[in-house]
Amino acid sequence: MKKQLLLSTVLAFGLTGSAFAATVDPADTLAETQSFSFWLLDSIVTLDPQLIESVEDSDVARQLFEGLYTESAAGDLIPAGALEYTVSDDKLTYTFKLRPEAKWSNGDPVTANDYVYAWQRLVDPATASSYSWYMELMQIENATAAIAGEKPPTDLAVKAVDDLTLEVKLIQPLPYFVKMLVHASVLPTHKATIDAHGQSWTDPGKLVGNGAYTLTEHKPGEKAVVTRNPMYWNNAATVMETGVFLTVNDENIAFTRYEAGELDLVGIPTGMYPELKASRPDEANSAPRACTYYYLMNMDPEKGVEALKNVNVRRALSFAIDRNIITDKILESGQIPAYTLTPAAMAGFTVPPVDYAGMTQEARVAEAIRLLTEAGFTTENPLKLTLNYNTSEGHKSIAVAVQQFYKAVGVELTLNNMEWQVHSDIMHERTYEMARSAWCGDYNEASTFLDLFTSSSGFNDVAYANADYDKLMADSKTMADPQANYTMAEELLAKDMPIIPIYHYTSSRMLKTDIKGYPQQNVFGNWYLKELYRATK
C-alpha cells in the first residue's frame, strides 16, 4: 500500500478548553471530607490498561491513567494528554501535540514514547491482550501484521516525532478515529515500571500512572482505594481527595450498604426503580446507556453445541424469549427490548426493522415451536442446554424467566451461576453452551457493536463467521454514511442469530445528593473522579 509520508494541507483541531476538573457551584459549600465510594458489581481483574476488558476495571483505571482525550458529560471530546491534533489531506496521518506539563506519578514527564510503547505493547502477541484487535479497528498501519506475529510490534505505524509530538498513520480514512482514543486500551503506560516489576506492576506502591489519582490500596474482590496524585498536571483544580471502589456481588446487599452510608453511588436493584423514583426523586435516576444485554450461543466447530450449529434452533431460542416481560415486569427501569445488537443511543445510527421484531410474541413462540419440532426437539424430547451467568440478582431473575419461556417450547435450561472472572474465561475459551453477556460501546459509533462479531474480533466468543458480514463491516470504514451497511449487518445477525439480543440498557442508579459533578447522562457511563466534589448537606 502506497504510504503518504508528507503532511500537505492540514486541518488543525484544537478542541476548546482543557481536561475538566471539578467546577464548584458558588452556591455550594465544600464538605470537610472529600471522598467518594463507588459500587463495583464484579471484582477488579486487572488495572493494566492493555489487558482491561471490563467496565469495572475501566472505571478504576480511568482515575489512574489519562489518555490523549477524555469525555464530557455529553460525550464530547476534551483535550487531556493531547492539546490538539492535525490531520493530513488524505486523512491518513494524525499528528498530536502533547501537553508539556503532564507527568507520571513518580515525576517523570509523559512523552510521546509512552503512547508508542503502550500501543505497541497492545498489539504484541506476548501481551496476549483480548483488545489487540482494537488497533485493527482503529485502522492503524501494520496492526494486523503485528497482532498475527508477521511483523514486530515496533512496525506499528505510531511514532514519537519528538517528546511532545505523536504521529499515527492509518491504512484508510476513519472518520471516528479520534473518538476511539478515550478507550482504556490506548491509555499510556510507564515502561520502566513494567520492566522493573513485571506482572505485579499494578500493585499499590508499584503502579505509576499519569492520572489524577494513585492506587494506595487494593484487596481483590473487596475494594480498591485511589488517592489524589500531587504530580497530576491539573491537581490544583481537583477537589475530591480519595475514591473507594467496593466490590459487592449482590445488588441488594449493595443497596443496603448504600442505605447505611457506605456507598455514594449504587445500581438500583431489579424492579425497585419505580418505587424509588417516586419516593426519592433526587437520588434515583435512569438514563439511556450505550450497552446491550444478550445471550451467546456456542457455535465453535470443535467446542460448540451441535444443536446450536443449526440456525433454526438458534432462531427458535431467540423467538421464545418475551423481551417485554423482562423489561417491563422484571427490570422496570426503562430498558428497551432489543432485537438488534446496536442500541438507538449510538450517534448517527437508525435501528433497522429486522423481521422478527415486527412479529407478535404469540407468533414468535409459534414459530419457535415449529422450528424446534423440525429440528427434532419437542416437550417429549426436549433440547437440553446449560446457561452460564455471572453473579447478580438481576442476571438470575432474567435467567429464571428465560428458563420458563423455554420450558413452554420444549427446551430444558439448566442455570449455572459463577463469579465474573471464571465466567469471562469460559466464554473466551468457548467451553460453554449458552452464556449471559453484554457489550457497552467503546466509542460513539455503531461499529463499536457490530465489529464484535467479525471473524477477526477478539470478543467473537460464539465463533460466528460470515464472509458477507465481514465485508459489510470492512467496507463501512470508508463510507461517508455507513448506515446502509449497518442495516444489512444487523439483518444478517437477525437471520443467522449467533446471539440473542434481549434489551438495551439504561443506567438506573442511586446517587447521594451531596455528590456533585457526576455525569448522569453520559451514555457510555464514563466518569472522572477529578470532576466530582462533595457539598455540605
C-alpha positions in Angstrom: 0.0 0.0 0.0 1.4 3.4 -1.0 2.4 5.4 2.0 1.6 9.0 2.3 4.5 10.5 4.1 4.0 14.2 3.8 1.6 16.5 5.5 0.5 18.8 2.8 -2.6 20.9 3.6 -3.6 20.1 7.2 -6.6 20.7 9.3 -5.9 21.8 12.9 -8.2 20.6 15.7 -7.6 22.3 18.9 -10.6 21.4 20.9 -11.7 24.2 23.2 -10.9 24.1 26.8 -8.7 21.6 28.7 -9.4 18.4 30.6 -12.2 19.2 33.0 -11.6 19.3 36.7 -14.2 19.9 39.5 -16.2 23.0 38.9 -17.7 24.0 42.2 -21.1 25.7 42.2 -20.8 29.1 44.0 -23.9 28.2 45.9 -22.3 25.0 47.4 -20.0 24.8 50.4 -17.5 22.0 50.2 -17.7 19.3 52.8 -14.8 18.8 55.1 -14.2 15.2 53.9 -13.8 14.8 50.2 -14.2 11.1 49.5 -16.4 9.2 47.1 -17.5 5.5 47.3 -18.4 3.7 44.1 -20.0 0.3 43.7 -18.5 -2.4 41.5 -20.6 -5.5 40.9 -17.7 -7.6 39.8 -14.2 -7.9 41.2 -11.3 -5.9 39.5 -9.5 -8.4 37.3 -6.6 -6.1 36.2 -5.6 -2.4 36.2 -3.2 -2.9 33.3 -4.7 -0.7 30.5 -3.6 -3.0 27.7 -5.3 -6.0 29.4 -8.5 -4.5 30.7 -11.8 -5.9 29.4 -14.5 -5.0 31.8 -16.4 -1.8 32.6 -15.5 -2.2 36.3 -11.7 -2.3 35.6 -12.1 0.7 33.2 -13.9 2.7 35.9 -10.9 2.4 38.2 -8.2 2.7 35.5 -9.7 6.0 34.3 -8.7 7.6 37.6 -5.1 6.3 37.5 -4.3 6.9 33.8 -5.1 9.7 31.3 -5.1 9.3 27.6 -5.0 11.8 24.8 -8.6 12.8 25.3 -11.3 12.4 28.0 -15.0 12.8 27.6 -17.6 15.4 28.8 -20.9 14.5 30.4 -22.4 15.0 26.9 -19.9 12.7 25.3 -17.8 15.4 23.7 -14.0 15.0 23.5 -12.0 17.1 25.9 -8.2 17.5 25.4 -6.2 15.8 28.1 -2.8 14.3 27.3 -3.1 16.0 23.9 -3.7 19.7 23.3 -4.5 19.5 19.7 -4.1 17.4 16.5 -3.7 17.9 12.8 -4.8 15.5 10.0 -3.4 15.3 6.5 -5.3 16.0 3.4 -5.7 12.3 2.7 -7.0 11.7 6.2 -4.3 9.1 6.8 -1.8 10.8 9.1 -2.8 12.2 12.5 -0.3 14.3 14.5 -0.9 15.1 18.1 0.7 17.8 20.2 1.1 16.6 23.8 0.6 18.6 27.0 4.1 19.6 28.1 3.3 19.8 31.8 1.9 16.2 32.1 3.9 14.0 34.4 3.8 10.4 35.7 3.1 10.0 39.4 6.8 9.4 40.0 7.6 12.8 38.5 8.8 11.6 35.1 7.5 13.6 32.1 4.8 12.0 29.9 6.2 11.8 26.4 5.1 10.6 23.0 7.2 7.5 23.5 4.9 6.4 26.4 2.0 6.2 23.9 4.1 4.4 21.4 5.2 1.9 24.0 1.6 1.2 25.2 0.2 0.9 21.7 3.0 -1.4 20.5 2.5 -3.4 23.7 -1.2 -3.8 22.9 -0.5 -5.5 19.5 2.4 -7.6 20.8 1.3 -11.3 20.8 3.4 -11.7 24.0 1.0 -9.4 25.8 -1.9 -11.6 24.9 -4.4 -8.8 25.0 -8.0 -9.5 24.2 -8.2 -5.9 23.0 -5.3 -6.1 20.5 -7.9 -6.1 17.7 -8.8 -2.5 18.8 -5.7 -1.3 16.9 -7.1 -3.0 13.8 -10.4 -1.3 14.3 -8.5 2.0 14.5 -7.1 1.1 11.1 -3.5 1.7 12.2 -0.9 0.7 9.7 0.7 -2.7 10.3 -1.6 -3.5 13.3 -2.9 -6.7 11.6 0.5 -8.0 10.8 1.9 -7.2 14.3 -1.0 -8.9 16.0 -0.5 -12.0 13.8 3.2 -12.1 14.6 4.1 -11.4 11.0 5.8 -8.1 11.8 7.4 -6.9 15.1 5.3 -4.6 17.2 7.8 -1.9 16.6 6.5 -1.7 13.0 3.1 -0.4 14.2 2.8 3.0 12.5 2.9 5.0 15.7 5.9 7.3 16.0 7.3 9.8 18.5 8.4 12.7 16.3 9.8 14.3 19.4 8.9 14.1 23.1 5.7 16.1 22.6 4.7 15.1 19.1 2.9 11.8 18.4 2.3 10.7 14.8 -0.2 7.9 13.8 -0.7 6.5 10.3 -3.8 4.8 9.1 -4.3 2.4 6.2 -7.6 4.1 5.3 -9.6 7.1 6.5 -11.7 6.6 9.6 -14.0 9.5 10.4 -14.4 8.5 14.1 -10.7 7.7 14.7 -10.2 10.4 17.4 -13.4 9.3 19.2 -11.7 5.9 19.8 -8.9 7.5 21.8 -11.0 7.6 25.0 -10.8 3.8 25.5 -8.8 2.2 28.3 -6.7 0.0 26.0 -5.0 3.1 24.4 -4.0 4.7 27.7 -0.3 5.3 28.1 1.8 3.0 30.3 5.2 3.6 32.0 7.8 1.2 30.5 10.3 1.5 33.3 7.8 0.4 35.9 6.6 -2.6 33.8 10.2 -3.6 33.2 11.0 -3.4 36.9 8.0 -5.2 38.3 6.6 -7.4 35.6 3.1 -8.7 36.2 3.0 -7.1 39.7 3.5 -3.6 38.3 -0.2 -2.6 39.0 0.1 -3.4 42.8 -0.3 -0.5 45.2 3.1 1.2 45.8 4.4 0.0 42.4 1.8 1.4 39.9 3.0 4.5 38.2 0.2 6.3 36.4 -0.4 9.7 34.8 -4.0 10.2 36.0 -5.4 12.4 38.8 -5.1 9.6 41.4 -2.7 6.9 42.5 -3.6 3.4 43.8 -3.0 3.2 47.5 -4.9 0.0 48.4 -6.3 -3.0 46.6 -7.8 -6.0 48.2 -9.0 -8.2 45.2 -12.7 -9.0 45.4 -13.2 -6.5 48.2 -12.1 -2.9 47.5 -9.6 -0.5 45.9 -8.7 2.9 47.1 -7.3 5.7 45.0 -5.7 8.9 46.4 -5.1 12.3 44.8 -1.9 12.5 42.8 0.1 15.6 43.5 2.1 15.1 40.3 -1.1 15.3 38.1 -0.8 18.4 35.8 -4.2 19.7 36.9 -4.1 18.7 40.5 -4.7 22.3 41.6 -8.3 22.1 40.2 -9.0 18.7 41.8 -11.2 18.6 44.9 -12.0 15.0 45.7 -9.2 13.6 47.8 -10.0 9.8 47.7 -12.1 7.3 45.8 -13.2 4.0 47.3 -14.3 1.2 44.9 -16.2 -1.5 46.8 -16.9 -4.9 45.1 -20.3 -6.3 46.2 -21.6 -9.1 44.0 -25.2 -8.9 45.2 -27.1 -5.8 44.1 -29.5 -6.0 47.1 -26.6 -6.1 49.6 -25.0 -3.2 47.7 -28.2 -1.2 48.1 -28.3 -2.0 51.8 -24.7 -0.7 52.1 -25.8 2.5 50.2 -28.6 3.0 52.7 -26.0 2.5 55.6 -23.9 5.3 54.1 -21.0 3.0 52.9 -21.7 3.7 49.2 -22.4 7.1 47.5 -23.5 5.5 44.2 -25.1 2.2 43.6 -27.2 0.5 40.9 -30.9 0.2 41.7 -31.9 -3.4 42.4 -34.1 -5.2 39.9 -37.7 -4.0 40.0 -37.2 -1.2 42.5 -36.8 1.8 40.3 -40.4 2.9 40.0 -40.9 2.9 43.8 -37.5 4.7 44.5 -38.1 7.3 41.7 -41.5 8.1 43.3 -40.3 8.3 46.9 -36.7 9.7 46.4 -36.6 11.5 43.1 -33.4 13.5 44.0 -31.4 10.3 44.4 -33.0 7.9 41.8 -32.0 8.4 38.2 -32.4 6.4 35.0 -30.8 7.4 31.6 -30.1 5.6 28.3 -26.8 3.7 28.2 -24.8 2.5 25.1 -25.0 -1.1 26.2 -26.8 -4.2 25.0 -27.6 -7.3 27.1 -27.6 -10.6 25.2 -27.1 -14.4 25.4 -24.3 -16.1 23.5 -24.8 -19.5 21.8 -21.6 -21.5 21.3 -21.2 -22.5 17.6 -17.4 -23.3 17.8 -16.7 -26.0 15.2 -14.8 -28.1 17.9 -16.1 -27.0 21.2 -19.6 -25.8 20.4 -23.0 -27.5 20.9 -24.1 -29.5 17.9 -27.8 -28.3 18.2 -26.7 -24.7 18.3 -24.9 -25.1 14.9 -28.4 -25.3 13.5 -29.6 -21.8 12.6 -33.2 -22.7 13.1 -32.6 -23.8 16.7 -30.8 -20.6 17.4 -33.7 -18.6 15.9 -36.2 -20.6 17.9 -34.3 -19.9 21.2 -34.4 -16.1 20.4 -38.0 -16.1 19.4 -39.1 -17.9 22.6 -37.9 -15.1 24.9 -40.5 -12.5 25.7 -38.4 -9.4 26.0 -41.3 -7.1 27.1 -41.8 -9.2 30.2 -38.1 -8.9 31.0 -38.0 -5.1 30.6 -41.5 -4.2 31.9 -42.1 -6.7 34.6 -38.7 -7.8 35.9 -36.3 -4.9 35.3 -38.8 -1.9 35.4 -36.1 0.8 34.8 -36.9 1.9 31.3 -34.8 -0.7 29.5 -35.7 -1.2 25.8 -36.5 -4.6 24.3 -33.7 -5.5 21.9 -34.0 -7.2 18.5 -30.7 -5.8 17.2 -27.2 -5.7 18.7 -26.7 -1.9 18.3 -28.8 0.4 20.5 -30.5 3.6 19.2 -28.3 5.6 21.6 -25.4 5.4 19.2 -24.7 8.6 17.3 -25.9 8.5 13.7 -27.5 5.0 13.9 -31.0 4.2 13.0 -32.3 0.9 14.3 -33.5 -1.2 11.3 -36.8 -3.0 11.4 -35.5 -6.6 11.4 -38.1 -9.2 10.6 -38.8 -10.9 13.9 -39.0 -7.6 15.7 -42.3 -6.9 13.9 -43.9 -10.2 15.0 -46.3 -10.5 18.0 -44.8 -12.6 20.8 -47.5 -15.2 20.2 -46.3 -15.5 16.6 -42.7 -15.8 17.7 -43.5 -18.5 20.2 -45.4 -20.5 17.5 -42.5 -20.1 15.1 -40.1 -21.3 17.8 -42.1 -24.4 18.4 -42.3 -25.1 14.7 -38.5 -24.7 14.2 -37.6 -26.8 17.2 -40.0 -29.5 16.1 -38.4 -29.6 12.6 -35.0 -30.0 14.4 -36.4 -32.9 16.3 -37.0 -31.3 19.7 -40.4 -31.3 21.5 -41.7 -31.2 25.0 -41.4 -35.1 25.0 -37.9 -34.9 23.6 -36.6 -31.6 24.9 -33.4 -29.8 23.8 -31.2 -29.7 26.9 -28.9 -26.7 27.4 -27.0 -25.0 30.2 -26.9 -21.2 30.6 -23.9 -19.7 32.4 -24.3 -16.3 34.1 -22.2 -14.2 36.4 -23.3 -13.5 39.9 -26.1 -10.9 40.1 -29.7 -11.0 41.2 -30.7 -9.2 38.0 -29.0 -11.8 35.8 -30.6 -14.6 37.9 -34.1 -13.1 37.6 -33.7 -12.9 33.8 -32.3 -16.4 33.6 -35.2 -17.8 35.6 -37.7 -16.1 33.3 -35.9 -17.4 30.2 -36.0 -20.9 31.8 -39.8 -20.7 31.9 -40.1 -19.3 28.4 -38.0 -22.2 27.1 -40.0 -24.8 29.0 -43.1 -23.7 27.1 -41.4 -24.5 23.7 -39.7 -27.8 24.7 -36.3 -26.7 25.9 -34.8 -27.7 29.3 -32.5 -24.9 30.5 -30.1 -25.5 33.4 -28.9 -22.4 35.1 -25.2 -22.1 36.2 -24.1 -19.2 38.3 -20.4 -18.3 38.6 -18.1 -15.4 39.5 -17.2 -13.0 36.8 -13.6 -14.0 36.1 -14.4 -17.6 35.8 -17.4 -16.8 33.6 -15.3 -14.5 31.4 -12.6 -17.1 30.9 -15.1 -19.8 30.0 -16.6 -17.5 27.4 -13.3 -16.7 25.8 -12.3 -20.4 25.9 -15.6 -21.3 24.3 -16.2 -24.1 26.8 -19.8 -23.1 27.5 -23.2 -23.9 25.9 -25.1 -20.6 26.4 -23.8 -17.6 28.3 -25.1 -14.3 29.5 -23.0 -11.4 28.1 -23.3 -7.7 27.3 -21.4 -5.1 25.5 -21.0 -1.4 26.3 -19.7 0.7 23.4 -16.1 1.8 23.4 -16.8 4.9 21.3 -19.9 6.7 19.9 -20.3 4.9 16.6 -22.3 1.8 15.7 -19.3 -0.1 14.6 -18.2 -0.5 18.2 -21.0 -3.1 18.5 -21.1 -4.5 15.0 -17.3 -5.2 14.8 -17.7 -7.6 17.7 -18.9 -10.4 15.5 -16.5 -10.1 12.6 -14.3 -13.1 12.2 -11.2 -11.4 13.5 -12.8 -9.9 16.6 -11.2 -10.8 19.9 -14.6 -10.9 21.5 -16.4 -13.1 19.0 -17.0 -15.8 21.7 -19.6 -17.6 19.6 -17.3 -18.4 16.6 -19.6 -16.6 14.2 -18.1 -16.5 10.7 -19.9 -14.9 7.8 -17.8 -13.5 4.9 -20.7 -11.2 3.8 -20.9 -9.7 7.3 -17.1 -9.2 7.4 -17.2 -7.4 4.1 -20.1 -5.2 5.1 -18.1 -4.1 8.2 -14.8 -3.7 6.3 -16.5 -1.6 3.6 -18.3 0.6 6.1 -14.9 2.0 7.3 -14.6 4.1 4.1 -18.2 5.1 3.6 -19.3 8.7 4.2 -22.6 7.3 5.6 -22.3 3.6 6.6 -25.9 3.3 7.8 -26.9 1.1 4.8 -24.1 -1.4 5.7 -25.0 -1.3 9.4 -28.6 -2.1 8.5 -27.6 -5.1 6.4 -25.2 -6.3 9.1 -28.0 -6.2 11.7 -30.2 -8.0 9.2 -27.6 -10.8 8.9 -27.3 -11.1 12.6 -31.1 -11.4 12.9 -31.0 -14.1 10.2 -28.1 -16.1 11.5 -28.8 -15.4 15.1 -25.4 -16.1 16.6 -26.5 -14.1 19.7 -29.9 -13.4 21.3 -30.3 -9.6 21.9 -32.5 -9.2 25.0 -32.5 -5.5 26.0 -30.7 -2.2 25.6 -29.6 -0.8 28.9 -30.4 2.2 31.0 -28.3 3.3 33.9 -30.6 3.3 36.8 -28.7 4.3 40.0 -29.0 5.9 43.4 -26.6 8.8 43.9 -26.2 10.7 47.2 -27.5 14.3 46.8 -24.3 15.8 48.3 -22.2 14.4 45.4 -21.8 16.9 42.7 -20.5 16.7 39.1 -21.3 13.1 38.3 -22.2 12.9 34.6 -25.6 11.1 34.9 -26.4 11.5 31.2 -23.2 10.1 29.7 -24.4 7.2 27.6 -21.1 5.4 28.0 -21.0 5.7 31.7 -17.6 7.4 31.5 -16.9 9.5 34.6 -13.8 11.0 36.3 -13.3 11.4 40.0 -11.4 14.6 39.5 -14.6 16.3 38.3 -16.6 15.4 41.4 -16.9 17.1 44.8 -18.9 16.6 47.9 -21.0 19.6 49.2 -22.3 20.0 52.7 -25.9 18.7 53.0 
